[in-house]
Amino acid sequence: MPRKAMIESVADADAAQGGVAAVDRALSLMAVFTHNDHALSLRELAERTRLYKSTILRLLASLEHAHWIQRLDDGRYALGPEVARLHGVYSASFSLDRVVIPVLRELVATTGESAAYHVRQGNARLCLYRVDSPHPVRDHIRAGDLLPLERGTGGRILTAFDDILGTAPGPDQALYQKIRRDGYYAAVGDRLAEVAGISAPVFSVSGAIAAAVTLTVPAHRYDLNHIAAVTRAANQLCARVDGKRQLP
């Protein structure tokens, strides 16, 4: 009988309901490679996936055969050429609006408030996508509007998580440090006195800030319980967007 793992593997801890365990485990091997990894040893793969080395070797044999993984001369393992081929297919068919707008619509359906997706454009921020609240009383920002980078929760997020702007000396440095620690920013009246906002960062696959997801709310409807919904929406988009391809 196969031995029972004393520590649950990453794949088994997050197994697909109704899925195939071997596929979950093979995909978990692919998923542990990060932007900074050129190659990983068998020991590193075992540590990151919490799978037995014997199991990993069997999975690697199949992944190598299909060119998803390649074994290097030094015995370590790297992603294979099939990954590059499919990335090309994905890039050619990628449409940012098909990724972002459904997430914004879900955020609006959950909170009843307006949701937007902001990207940096020079020294300002661009509202690239917007889904309006069904309430008659709301702010009236539209997709395509340029807004300040140094005011409003979306601008604060884009600034705080920028490697240069977010660490530059200035009167708001303590605020940006707090935003980076918290992982979101919520405030009333940061841009307009009667408008509140809750924003969270969207990171590209490289780990760089790509955008901000923002919920805008009339001050009288401001509800901190919406923070969880905003951060969840931002997390859904993380690594699914490329900061170099934000503008149409």
C-alpha positions as CSV (number, residue, x, y, z in Angstrom):
1,M,0.0,0.0,0.0
2,P,1.3,3.5,-0.7
3,R,2.4,5.3,2.4
4,K,0.4,8.1,3.8
5,A,2.2,11.5,3.8
6,M,2.7,12.9,7.3
7,I,2.5,16.4,5.9
8,E,-0.2,17.2,3.4
9,S,1.2,18.2,0.0
10,V,0.4,21.6,-1.5
11,A,-1.6,19.9,-4.3
12,D,-3.6,17.7,-1.8
13,A,-4.3,20.7,0.4
14,D,-5.9,22.6,-2.5
15,A,-7.2,19.7,-4.7
16,A,-9.7,20.4,-7.5
17,Q,-13.1,19.1,-6.5
18,G,-13.8,16.1,-8.8
19,G,-10.4,16.4,-10.3
20,V,-7.5,14.0,-10.8
21,A,-4.9,14.0,-8.0
22,A,-2.0,13.2,-10.3
23,V,-2.8,16.2,-12.4
24,D,-3.1,18.4,-9.4
25,R,0.3,17.3,-8.2
26,A,1.9,17.7,-11.7
27,L,0.5,21.2,-11.9
28,S,1.8,22.0,-8.4
29,L,5.3,21.2,-9.6
30,M,4.9,23.8,-12.4
31,A,3.4,26.4,-10.1
32,V,6.3,26.5,-7.7
33,F,8.6,28.1,-10.2
34,T,8.7,31.9,-9.6
35,H,9.9,34.8,-11.7
36,N,13.3,34.6,-10.1
37,D,13.9,30.8,-10.6
38,H,16.0,29.7,-13.5
39,A,16.0,26.1,-12.3
40,L,15.2,24.1,-9.2
41,S,16.8,21.0,-7.7
42,L,14.8,17.9,-6.7
43,R,15.2,18.9,-3.1
44,E,13.8,22.4,-3.7
45,L,10.9,20.9,-5.6
46,A,10.2,18.6,-2.7
47,E,10.4,21.4,-0.2
48,R,8.1,23.6,-2.1
49,T,5.4,21.1,-3.1
50,R,5.7,18.9,0.1
51,L,5.7,15.8,-2.2
52,Y,7.9,12.7,-1.9
53,K,10.9,12.8,-4.1
54,S,9.9,9.5,-5.6
55,T,6.5,10.9,-6.6
56,I,8.2,14.0,-8.0
57,L,10.5,11.9,-10.2
58,R,7.5,10.0,-11.7
59,L,5.7,13.3,-12.4
60,L,8.8,14.8,-13.9
61,A,9.2,11.9,-16.3
62,S,5.8,12.7,-17.8
63,L,6.3,16.4,-17.8
64,E,9.7,16.1,-19.5
65,H,8.2,13.8,-22.1
66,A,5.6,16.5,-22.9
67,H,8.3,19.2,-22.9
68,W,6.7,21.1,-20.0
69,I,9.8,20.5,-17.9
70,Q,13.4,20.1,-19.0
71,R,16.3,18.5,-17.1
72,L,19.5,20.6,-17.2
73,D,23.1,19.2,-17.4
74,D,23.6,20.0,-13.7
75,G,20.6,17.8,-12.7
76,R,18.3,20.7,-11.9
77,Y,14.9,21.2,-13.6
78,A,13.6,24.2,-15.6
79,L,10.4,25.0,-17.4
80,G,10.3,23.5,-20.9
81,P,9.6,24.9,-24.3
82,E,6.0,23.9,-24.3
83,V,5.4,26.7,-21.7
84,A,6.8,29.3,-24.1
85,R,4.7,28.0,-27.0
86,L,1.5,28.2,-25.0
87,H,2.5,31.6,-23.6
88,G,2.7,32.8,-27.2
89,V,-0.8,31.4,-27.9
90,Y,-2.2,33.1,-24.7
91,S,-0.5,36.4,-25.5
92,A,-1.9,36.5,-29.0
93,S,-5.5,35.9,-27.7
94,F,-5.3,37.9,-24.5
95,S,-7.9,40.5,-23.9
96,L,-7.6,42.5,-20.7
97,D,-11.2,43.6,-20.7
98,R,-12.3,39.9,-20.7
99,V,-10.2,39.4,-17.6
100,V,-10.9,42.6,-15.7
101,I,-14.5,43.5,-16.3
102,P,-16.1,40.3,-15.0
103,V,-14.2,40.8,-11.7
104,L,-15.4,44.4,-11.5
105,R,-19.0,43.3,-12.2
106,E,-18.8,40.7,-9.4
107,L,-17.4,43.3,-7.0
108,V,-20.3,45.7,-7.9
109,A,-22.8,42.8,-7.4
110,T,-21.3,42.0,-4.0
111,T,-21.1,45.5,-2.6
112,G,-23.6,47.6,-4.6
113,E,-21.0,50.2,-5.2
114,S,-19.0,51.4,-8.3
115,A,-15.8,49.5,-9.1
116,A,-12.8,50.7,-11.3
117,Y,-9.5,49.5,-12.6
118,H,-6.8,52.2,-12.5
119,V,-3.3,52.1,-14.1
120,R,-0.5,54.6,-14.0
121,Q,-0.1,56.9,-17.0
122,G,2.8,59.2,-16.6
123,N,2.3,61.4,-13.5
124,A,-1.4,60.6,-13.4
125,R,-3.7,57.5,-13.2
126,L,-6.0,56.4,-15.9
127,C,-9.4,54.8,-15.2
128,L,-9.1,52.0,-17.7
129,Y,-12.3,50.2,-16.8
130,R,-15.3,51.1,-14.8
131,V,-18.6,49.4,-13.7
132,D,-21.1,51.7,-12.2
133,S,-23.2,51.2,-9.0
134,P,-26.9,50.6,-9.5
135,H,-27.6,53.4,-7.0
136,P,-28.6,56.8,-8.4
137,V,-26.3,58.5,-6.0
138,R,-22.7,57.7,-6.9
139,D,-19.6,59.4,-8.2
140,H,-19.4,59.8,-12.0
141,I,-15.9,58.9,-13.0
142,R,-15.8,57.2,-16.5
143,A,-13.5,54.9,-18.2
144,G,-10.8,57.1,-19.9
145,D,-10.7,59.7,-17.2
146,L,-7.4,60.8,-15.9
147,L,-7.1,61.3,-12.2
148,P,-4.4,62.5,-9.8
149,L,-1.8,60.0,-8.8
150,E,-1.2,61.7,-5.4
151,R,-4.8,61.8,-4.3
152,G,-7.6,59.2,-4.1
153,T,-7.2,55.6,-2.8
154,G,-6.4,54.2,-6.3
155,G,-3.6,56.8,-6.8
156,R,-2.2,56.1,-3.3
157,I,-2.0,52.4,-4.1
158,L,-0.2,52.9,-7.4
159,T,2.2,55.2,-5.6
160,A,2.8,53.2,-2.5
161,F,3.7,50.0,-4.4
162,D,5.8,51.7,-7.0
163,D,9.5,50.8,-6.2
164,I,10.6,54.4,-6.7
165,L,7.6,56.6,-5.8
166,G,6.6,54.5,-2.8
167,T,9.9,54.8,-1.1
168,A,10.9,58.3,-2.0
169,P,11.3,60.7,1.0
170,G,8.3,63.0,1.4
171,P,5.5,64.0,3.8
172,D,3.3,61.0,2.8
173,Q,6.1,58.3,3.3
174,A,4.6,57.1,6.6
175,L,1.2,56.6,4.9
176,Y,2.7,54.7,2.0
177,Q,4.6,52.4,4.4
178,K,1.3,51.7,6.2
179,I,-0.4,51.0,2.8
180,R,2.3,48.5,1.9
181,R,2.0,46.8,5.3
182,D,-1.8,46.6,5.1
183,G,-2.1,45.6,1.5
184,Y,-4.9,48.1,0.8
185,Y,-6.0,51.7,1.4
186,A,-9.4,52.9,2.6
187,A,-10.3,56.5,3.2
188,V,-13.0,59.1,3.1
189,G,-12.4,62.4,1.4
190,D,-8.8,61.8,0.1
191,R,-9.7,63.2,-3.3
192,L,-13.3,64.6,-2.9
193,A,-14.8,65.3,0.5
194,E,-18.1,63.5,-0.2
195,V,-16.5,60.4,-1.8
196,A,-14.9,57.4,0.0
197,G,-12.7,54.8,-1.6
198,I,-11.2,51.4,-1.0
199,S,-8.4,50.2,-3.2
200,A,-6.0,47.2,-3.4
201,P,-3.0,46.5,-5.7
202,V,-2.9,44.2,-8.7
203,F,0.5,42.7,-9.3
204,S,1.8,41.3,-12.6
205,V,3.5,38.0,-12.8
206,S,6.9,39.7,-12.2
207,G,5.6,41.0,-8.9
208,A,5.5,44.6,-10.0
209,I,2.5,46.8,-9.4
210,A,0.3,46.7,-12.5
211,A,-3.0,48.4,-11.4
212,A,-5.3,49.2,-8.6
213,V,-8.8,47.9,-8.1
214,T,-11.0,50.6,-6.5
215,L,-14.4,50.7,-5.0
216,T,-15.8,54.3,-4.8
217,V,-18.7,55.0,-2.4
218,P,-20.6,58.1,-1.4
219,A,-19.3,59.0,2.1
220,H,-22.7,58.3,3.7
221,R,-22.6,54.7,2.4
222,Y,-19.0,54.0,3.4
223,D,-18.6,50.5,4.8
224,L,-15.3,49.0,5.9
225,N,-16.8,45.5,5.5
226,H,-16.2,46.0,1.8
227,I,-12.4,45.8,2.2
228,A,-12.5,42.0,2.0
229,A,-14.4,42.1,-1.3
230,V,-12.0,44.6,-2.8
231,T,-8.8,42.7,-1.8
232,R,-10.4,39.5,-3.0
233,A,-11.1,41.1,-6.4
234,A,-7.5,42.4,-6.7
235,N,-6.1,39.0,-5.7
236,Q,-8.2,37.4,-8.5
237,L,-6.4,39.6,-11.0
238,C,-2.9,39.2,-9.7
239,A,-0.5,37.5,-12.1
240,R,-3.3,37.4,-14.8
241,V,-2.3,40.9,-16.1
242,D,1.0,42.2,-17.5
243,G,2.0,45.7,-16.3
244,K,3.7,46.3,-19.7
245,R,0.4,45.7,-21.6
246,Q,-2.1,47.8,-19.7
247,L,-3.0,50.4,-22.3
248,P,-5.0,49.3,-25.4
